[in-house]
Amino acid sequence: MGLKIFGRNPEGRELEKIKNSPQYRDGSFQNQTETVVTVENASFLQIMWRFMNKPADTKPPKKIPSVITDLKSLDQDKAVIIWFGHSSYLIYINQKNILVDPVFCGHASPFSFTARSFDGADVYSVGDFPDIDLLLLTHDHYDHLDYKTLQKLAPRVSRICTSLGVASHLTYWGIDEDIITEFDWWQRKKIADDMELIAAPARHFSGRTFARAKTLWSSFVLRTPEHCIYIGGDSGYETHFKTIGEQYGPMDIAILECGQYDEQWPNIHMMPEQTVEAALDLRAKMLLPVHWGKFSLSLHPWDEPIRRALAKASELNVKITTPKIGEPLILGEAYPQEIWWQ
């Protein structure tokens, strides 16, 4: 556990700061409602056996299609979102580049031989990106906070916003604390003259070692005079979506996790049908399902999340967009709809 990649949990002055959070109790951060990571009758050995014997359909049978977009030459007058698989995406808005949870090392784990990305899902690298005005990190799990990517990206990042406690990892990795802003739930800060960021609850957990919940996990609302975007991070379904929608909706788009679920851990990741219901709670005009399409971190068929989400969205009349990796989505104008995974 002494390897740099594992990071460092808050200690000393950092720990004293987070103890003032209403979310921090009994030595760790807590969800709004009681949340067990796995159900009571779940067997660790059975789960490990299932993972060691994954069905073949947890990975795509052929190379994933993608679109190569010049990220350094996006239309300055548009609000553009580009998804890179799983939970990494670029939001270009008001001529600002906002990069969320970038993972471009080829795997979603501390070791390169596990949780490798699908064939075709790694067509972008750090060198393809423009300078980043804001790097947004929702929580510290490996599939959202990647040490190797940050080492390459950090010199080109002007500002980092993240959940309370995550700065301990970042400063341990040599990132200047002066560019880092931490958020507790419901805190709001101006990140530009025409842009505000609000941290909101999520139902999840954190941890890069066996110690859990030493840093906070969050969702975020990004607001400009023209747009409101919900950045979901990871979360199980709960009433917080409705609260956020009532307080900050309607949303032009909700970017919500849709994948890596299982009946053994129903509280920390949503089933696809719940993803659609969360979009309704948030009063979202459009749903972009993420957290799928790049890594196999669960046991469901790789394309089941989007198939189930589309079926539920049709039933509930929720608008949904399904871009390929790298395909631009333009708010208010262009929402890709191709069924590209078939």
Protein Blocks (a to p, Z undefined) as FASTA:
>chain_A
ZZfklopadehjlmmmmmmpmkbgghiacdfbdcdfbdfklcfklmmmmmmmccfklpcf
bdcddddddfklccfkbccdddeehjbccddeehiacdehiafehpacfbfkgoiacehi
lmbcfklpccdfbdcdfblcfklmcfklmmmmmmmcfbdcddehjlmmmmmnopafklpc
cddehiacdfbfkbccddddddddedjbfbghkbccdddddddfkbccddekjadddfkl
mmmmmmmmccfbdcddeehiafklmmlpccfklmmmmmmmnopabdcdehihkbccbfbd
fklmmmmmmmmmmmnopacddddehiacdehkaccfbdfkZZ
